[in-house]
Amino acid sequence: MSTDRLIRLNELLRREIGEGLFRLISVDEMDLSAVTVTRVLISPDLKQAKVFISIRDHHDERTRMMGLLRRHRIQLQERIGKNIFIKFTPRLHFILDTSIEKGDRVLSILAQMEAEDFSGKSDVETQEP
């Protein structure tokens, strides 16, 4: 299968899974506003798909939330099978994605360093000849 087709299919699955989460999981079960499907990687044989999930905040509840997503896996696969016409309906594997948090942490450190540079002397002024 061509790489371009896999890329398009990954994006289509990402959107379908994201929409499916809001239709299948109730607000009482978990805070869906904190959940983002960051990316999907489907295998070339279309039988397996890794679904990367980012959960903002809720550090204490992440394990429970990921378990809830895994429990709804079959319903999501059925939804994909009905709405997307591909040879196989992939088996979904949910993986917690912390890359957004790591990026936010790096950006906050950079912002802090930038604020310190503007509040104090610059590197040029502190260097002696």
C-alpha positions in Angstrom: 0.0 0.0 0.0 1.3 3.4 -0.9 2.6 5.7 1.8 0.3 8.5 0.8 -2.7 6.3 1.2 -1.6 5.2 4.7 -1.1 8.8 5.7 -4.7 9.7 4.5 -6.1 6.6 6.2 -4.3 7.5 9.5 -5.9 10.9 9.5 -9.3 9.5 8.6 -9.1 7.0 11.5 -7.9 9.8 13.9 -11.0 11.9 13.1 -13.4 8.9 13.2 -12.0 7.7 16.5 -12.1 11.2 18.0 -15.7 11.6 16.9 -16.6 8.1 18.1 -15.3 8.8 21.6 -17.8 11.7 22.0 -20.6 9.5 20.8 -19.8 6.3 22.8 -18.5 7.6 26.2 -20.8 9.6 28.5 -19.7 12.8 30.3 -20.3 11.0 33.6 -17.7 8.4 32.8 -14.8 10.8 32.0 -13.9 14.3 31.1 -13.7 14.1 27.3 -12.6 17.7 27.0 -9.2 16.6 28.3 -8.8 13.7 25.8 -7.2 14.3 22.4 -6.4 11.7 19.7 -3.0 13.0 18.7 -2.3 10.5 15.9 -3.0 7.1 14.5 -0.5 4.7 12.9 -2.0 1.9 11.0 0.1 -1.1 10.0 0.7 -1.6 6.2 -1.5 -4.8 6.3 -4.4 -2.6 7.8 -4.9 -5.1 10.6 -3.5 -3.2 13.6 -3.6 0.5 14.5 -1.8 2.4 17.3 -4.0 5.2 18.6 -2.0 7.8 20.5 -4.1 9.5 23.2 -3.1 12.7 25.1 -4.9 13.4 28.4 -4.5 17.0 29.6 -4.3 17.3 33.4 -6.1 14.5 35.3 -2.7 12.9 36.2 -4.4 10.8 38.9 -7.1 9.5 36.6 -5.1 8.6 33.5 -4.9 4.9 34.2 -8.7 4.7 34.7 -9.3 6.8 31.6 -7.1 4.7 29.4 -8.8 1.6 30.8 -12.2 3.1 29.8 -11.0 3.8 26.3 -9.7 0.2 26.0 -13.1 -1.1 27.2 -14.8 0.9 24.4 -12.3 -0.4 21.8 -14.7 -3.0 20.2 -17.5 -0.4 19.8 -15.0 2.0 18.1 -13.8 -0.7 15.8 -17.5 -1.5 14.9 -18.0 2.2 14.2 -14.9 2.3 12.0 -16.1 -0.8 10.1 -19.5 0.8 9.4 -18.2 4.3 8.4 -14.9 3.6 6.7 -14.7 1.2 3.8 -11.3 -0.6 3.9 -10.3 -4.2 3.4 -9.9 -4.9 7.2 -11.1 -3.1 10.2 -8.0 -2.5 12.3 -7.6 -3.7 15.9 -7.1 -0.6 18.0 -4.3 -0.3 20.5 -4.5 2.8 22.8 -1.2 4.3 23.9 -0.8 7.3 26.2 1.0 10.1 24.4 2.8 12.5 26.7 4.6 14.4 23.9 2.3 17.5 24.2 3.0 17.8 27.9 6.8 17.5 27.3 6.5 20.2 24.6 4.6 22.5 27.0 7.2 22.0 29.7 10.0 22.9 27.2 8.1 26.0 26.1 7.5 27.1 29.7 11.3 26.7 30.5 12.2 28.7 27.4 9.7 31.4 28.3 11.1 31.5 31.9 14.7 31.8 30.4 13.5 34.6 28.1 11.9 36.5 31.0 15.1 36.2 33.0 17.1 37.6 30.1 14.8 40.6 29.8 14.7 41.3 33.5 18.5 41.1 34.0 21.6 42.0 32.0 22.1 40.4 28.7 25.0 38.0 28.0 26.9 40.7 26.0 26.9 43.1 29.0 28.1 40.5 31.5 31.1 39.3 29.4 34.4 40.9 30.1 37.0 41.5 27.3 
